[in-house]
Amino acid sequence: MHATAIRDLNFEQLKDRLSGLRQAVHSALQLHGPCTTRALAHKAGLDILTVRPRVTELVELGFAECTGREAGEGVYRALNYNEAARAFGERQAIARGEGVQQSFL
C-alpha cells in the first residue's frame, strides 16, 4: 500500500487493516516491546520472517514506531489506538497543508 493510499483512508478504515498477523504482531509488540524484531520474534514464539514484514506494515500504517537502534537493528514500540489516532490526525493536517501544534515534553 502506498503512502498516498494510507493518507486517503480514515482512521477507522486504517484500524480495520489491523487484523490477522498484523494484529498478532501489534499485540506482541505491546506486550514485549520496545524491542528489535528479532527479540520480538523470539519472545512471541513467531518466525522472524513473519514479524519483520508485519512490523514494517505497522510502522507504515502508524501503529508502531522506531525508537532507536540496538546492535544494528531498529528498536520498535507499538502505539496504542489513541496515540495512532493522534498521529494520524497530524499526518492528515500536514497533507492538507495545515499547521500542527507540537506538544511540549
Backbone bond lengths (Angstrom), bond angles and torsions (degrees), N, CA, C in turn:
res aa  C-N    CA-C-N  psi(-1)  N-CA   C-N-CA  omega(-1)  CA-C   N-CA-C  phi
1 M - - - 1.445 - - 1.526 108.23 -
2 H 1.313 115.76 131.48 1.462 120.97 -179.40 1.522 111.21 -80.12
3 A 1.323 116.16 156.86 1.461 121.54 -178.97 1.522 111.66 -58.03
4 T 1.339 117.75 -36.95 1.460 119.75 -179.67 1.528 111.25 -68.28
5 A 1.322 117.74 -33.49 1.473 120.58 177.05 1.519 110.09 -67.80
6 I 1.329 116.93 -40.27 1.465 120.97 177.09 1.519 109.52 -64.39
7 R 1.312 117.33 -41.93 1.465 122.00 -179.90 1.523 111.73 -60.16
8 D 1.329 117.14 -34.65 1.457 121.18 -175.27 1.528 113.82 -81.65
9 L 1.317 117.95 -10.36 1.459 121.05 176.94 1.525 109.60 -77.83
10 N 1.327 116.96 156.55 1.461 118.34 168.90 1.523 107.16 -91.41
11 F 1.335 117.17 169.31 1.464 119.74 -172.47 1.523 112.06 -63.26
12 E 1.326 118.54 -37.51 1.468 120.50 179.66 1.529 110.75 -63.77
13 Q 1.331 117.35 -40.32 1.463 120.50 176.58 1.527 109.91 -64.36
14 L 1.309 115.67 -39.25 1.459 120.78 179.20 1.524 110.20 -64.99
15 K 1.330 117.00 -45.26 1.458 122.02 179.72 1.530 110.97 -61.98
16 D 1.335 116.57 -33.96 1.463 120.93 178.93 1.528 112.22 -66.40
17 R 1.315 117.88 -18.55 1.464 121.78 178.79 1.528 111.44 -76.49
18 L 1.349 117.21 -9.33 1.461 121.57 175.33 1.519 108.26 -87.14
19 S 1.296 115.69 89.26 1.456 120.03 178.43 1.520 108.56 -145.89
20 G 1.309 116.69 165.27 1.459 121.58 177.51 1.518 112.86 59.00
21 L 1.322 115.76 -128.05 1.467 120.90 -177.14 1.530 112.01 -65.86
22 R 1.324 117.64 -35.14 1.471 119.46 177.71 1.518 110.47 -60.33
23 Q 1.329 115.97 -45.41 1.462 120.14 179.98 1.518 110.64 -64.49
24 A 1.330 116.75 -40.97 1.471 120.96 179.79 1.526 110.67 -62.68
25 V 1.328 117.15 -43.71 1.463 120.78 -179.85 1.530 110.18 -69.70
26 H 1.325 118.53 -38.56 1.465 121.95 177.60 1.524 110.02 -61.66
27 S 1.326 116.67 -45.14 1.465 120.86 178.61 1.521 111.30 -62.96
28 A 1.336 116.19 -41.94 1.470 120.38 178.80 1.525 110.55 -64.69
29 L 1.320 116.91 -38.96 1.464 120.47 179.45 1.528 110.43 -67.83
30 Q 1.318 117.77 -36.38 1.468 120.23 175.34 1.529 110.43 -64.32
31 L 1.305 116.21 -38.81 1.452 121.10 -177.17 1.530 112.66 -76.04
32 H 1.330 117.78 -43.82 1.458 122.17 -171.80 1.525 114.75 -105.68
33 G 1.313 118.49 -12.41 1.453 120.98 -173.16 1.504 112.73 -84.81
34 P 1.308 116.51 176.93 1.451 128.64 -4.31 1.537 111.43 -68.65
35 C 1.322 114.49 141.44 1.462 119.63 179.56 1.519 109.68 -164.59
36 T 1.327 115.18 171.94 1.460 120.59 175.81 1.522 108.67 -76.40
37 T 1.316 116.44 164.30 1.461 119.44 177.61 1.526 110.54 -65.73
38 R 1.307 117.09 -33.85 1.472 120.71 177.91 1.530 110.17 -63.86
39 A 1.330 116.93 -46.78 1.458 121.25 178.96 1.532 110.77 -64.67
40 L 1.325 116.55 -39.63 1.456 120.59 179.20 1.526 110.63 -63.04
41 A 1.314 117.23 -44.60 1.463 120.98 178.66 1.523 110.21 -59.04
42 H 1.316 116.42 -43.88 1.469 120.79 -179.60 1.526 111.09 -65.42
43 K 1.337 117.22 -49.15 1.462 121.53 -177.42 1.531 112.55 -65.07
44 A 1.333 116.20 -35.97 1.464 120.58 -176.34 1.527 112.56 -90.41
45 G 1.325 117.26 -7.51 1.459 120.15 -178.70 1.515 113.24 69.92
46 L 1.347 115.74 32.06 1.460 121.48 179.90 1.527 109.53 -112.11
47 D 1.309 116.29 158.24 1.459 121.72 176.94 1.529 109.45 -72.84
48 I 1.314 116.29 137.79 1.473 121.20 179.68 1.532 111.17 -58.29
49 L 1.340 116.48 -32.75 1.467 120.38 -179.73 1.529 112.19 -74.53
50 T 1.302 117.51 -10.36 1.462 122.58 170.81 1.521 109.57 -91.48
51 V 1.318 116.86 -40.73 1.464 121.61 -173.86 1.527 112.10 -71.55
52 R 1.322 118.05 -50.25 1.476 119.87 -173.16 1.525 113.77 -57.55
53 P 1.337 119.08 -49.38 1.471 117.30 179.53 1.526 112.91 -64.98
54 R 1.336 117.34 -34.79 1.469 119.95 179.83 1.521 110.44 -68.33
55 V 1.330 118.79 -38.44 1.464 120.75 177.67 1.524 109.12 -65.13
56 T 1.317 117.65 -40.84 1.468 120.80 176.16 1.523 110.17 -58.49
57 E 1.328 117.32 -45.02 1.463 120.97 178.69 1.527 110.94 -63.76
58 L 1.321 117.07 -40.81 1.466 120.50 178.85 1.526 111.16 -62.35
59 V 1.334 116.83 -40.16 1.474 120.38 176.88 1.523 109.58 -63.80
60 E 1.327 117.54 -45.99 1.465 121.28 -179.56 1.522 111.66 -62.13
61 L 1.331 117.00 -36.53 1.467 121.27 179.56 1.522 113.01 -81.21
62 G 1.335 116.36 -11.53 1.462 120.26 177.67 1.511 114.45 89.81
63 F 1.337 118.26 19.76 1.456 121.37 179.48 1.522 112.53 -105.96
64 A 1.322 117.44 4.84 1.465 122.77 174.94 1.517 107.19 -152.59
65 E 1.337 115.41 160.26 1.462 120.09 177.97 1.517 109.62 -144.99
66 C 1.323 114.76 151.88 1.459 121.08 175.54 1.520 107.14 -86.17
67 T 1.339 115.82 125.94 1.460 120.27 -176.26 1.520 112.98 -106.56
68 G 1.320 117.57 -2.91 1.458 120.83 -179.21 1.514 111.04 162.70
69 R 1.344 114.71 -163.71 1.456 120.28 -178.99 1.521 109.09 -132.73
70 E 1.327 114.54 148.82 1.456 121.59 178.06 1.526 107.60 -144.41
71 A 1.320 116.58 119.09 1.468 121.83 179.61 1.531 111.63 52.11
72 G 1.321 116.38 41.57 1.459 121.26 176.75 1.517 115.33 80.44
73 E 1.318 118.53 2.73 1.465 121.98 179.31 1.521 109.68 -116.94
74 G 1.319 115.79 152.32 1.455 120.55 176.38 1.517 111.24 -71.54
75 V 1.324 115.32 146.09 1.465 121.99 174.03 1.524 105.70 -106.90
76 Y 1.330 116.39 125.40 1.458 122.03 -173.58 1.518 111.34 -117.08
77 R 1.325 114.53 149.34 1.459 120.18 173.25 1.521 107.88 -132.68
78 A 1.310 115.58 147.24 1.460 121.76 177.42 1.519 109.37 -79.97
79 L 1.310 116.76 142.24 1.454 121.90 171.61 1.519 107.24 -95.98
80 N 1.330 117.17 136.95 1.463 118.37 175.34 1.531 107.88 -74.73
81 Y 1.330 116.49 172.55 1.463 119.56 -174.72 1.520 113.02 -61.85
82 N 1.323 118.18 -35.01 1.468 120.26 178.90 1.520 111.16 -66.32
83 E 1.338 116.89 -44.38 1.467 120.78 177.66 1.524 110.79 -63.25
84 A 1.327 116.21 -43.15 1.468 120.41 -179.51 1.521 110.70 -65.06
85 A 1.336 117.66 -40.09 1.465 121.11 179.25 1.525 110.95 -64.68
86 R 1.346 116.77 -41.99 1.465 120.54 178.84 1.528 110.54 -63.29
87 A 1.335 117.03 -45.94 1.465 121.23 179.47 1.527 110.56 -63.97
88 F 1.333 117.02 -38.10 1.458 121.62 178.19 1.528 110.11 -61.87
89 G 1.330 116.35 -45.82 1.460 120.49 178.56 1.517 112.21 -60.88
90 E 1.326 116.65 -39.12 1.463 120.47 178.14 1.527 110.95 -65.92
91 R 1.343 117.01 -41.82 1.470 119.82 178.16 1.521 110.73 -64.56
92 Q 1.335 117.39 -38.29 1.463 121.35 177.53 1.531 110.26 -62.97
93 A 1.328 117.10 -44.45 1.463 121.17 -179.91 1.526 110.79 -62.31
94 I 1.322 116.86 -42.93 1.468 120.85 178.31 1.521 110.21 -62.83
95 A 1.334 117.68 -41.73 1.466 121.84 179.44 1.527 111.27 -62.91
96 R 1.337 116.74 -31.35 1.469 120.83 177.79 1.521 112.10 -83.72
97 G 1.328 117.21 -3.34 1.465 120.52 179.66 1.517 113.40 85.08
98 E 1.325 116.93 16.04 1.460 121.05 179.93 1.522 109.92 -91.45
99 G 1.304 116.07 156.82 1.444 120.60 175.06 1.517 110.12 -77.28
100 V 1.324 116.12 157.10 1.456 121.81 179.24 1.506 108.43 -123.83
101 Q 1.335 116.36 128.71 1.455 121.25 177.76 1.525 109.18 -73.18
102 Q 1.307 117.87 120.24 1.455 122.55 177.10 1.517 109.77 -83.20
103 S 1.319 115.99 140.30 1.466 118.88 178.62 1.520 109.18 -86.86
104 F 1.324 115.57 148.28 1.459 121.44 177.15 1.509 108.28 -94.73
105 L 1.319 116.81 131.66 1.462 120.11 179.42 1.495 111.00 -109.23
